[in-house]
Amino acid sequence: MHAVDHLTISKILSMKKTYIQKFREVLRIFDRELFLQNNASCCNGISLAQCHTLLEIEKNNEISVSDLARNLSLDKSTVSRTVDGLVNINMVDRVIPKENRRLALINLTGSGQEICSTINYTNDSYIREVLNDFTNEERDEFMSLFTKLCSNMEAYRTQKKEPPH
């Protein structure tokens, strides 16, 4: 194990157990609330996985299944099945470029764009409302810290570290 790993583990172990328990409790509440909001905003006959896939396609127009899988941190077969379901309900199209017939690029259809607009409007309104009593400085600090937390979580996952004992 490297010195950095020992330092990281020491920092984690030095946090008070009650703090970590409270943090995990708050994360569970956040997760539940986000789940309920996501279900409410994605209730247009699509699953949460399809919702996330549509929004990622919207963000990256003409994206391959491989790139989509990488962006969503899922395996290609899972994303491919999700895309198949979206094709079947006319939310996305597969486009085969003339210059590379082996590649399929995924685009939103008009129906997919409409669903994304609804999802974005609903979620933007929700976030605006729940952050309404934050000051501008609090929102900026929260965004900075939340971004840092998400980056740390992604780094931890991609480095496939063993949890400290």
HELIX and SHEET records of a PDB file:
HELIX    1   1 ALA A    3  SER A   14  1                                  12    
HELIX    2   2 LYS A   17  SER A   41  1                                  25    
HELIX    3   3 LEU A   48  LYS A   59  1                                  12    
HELIX    4   4 VAL A   65  LEU A   72  1                                   8    
HELIX    5   5 LYS A   76  ASN A   88  1                                  13    
HELIX    6   6 GLY A  110  VAL A  130  1                                  21    
HELIX    7   7 ASN A  136  GLN A  159  1                                  24    
SHEET    1   A 3 ILE A  63  SER A  64  0                                        
SHEET    2   A 3 LEU A 105  LEU A 108 -1                                        
SHEET    3   A 3 VAL A  92  VAL A  95 -1                                        
END                                                                             
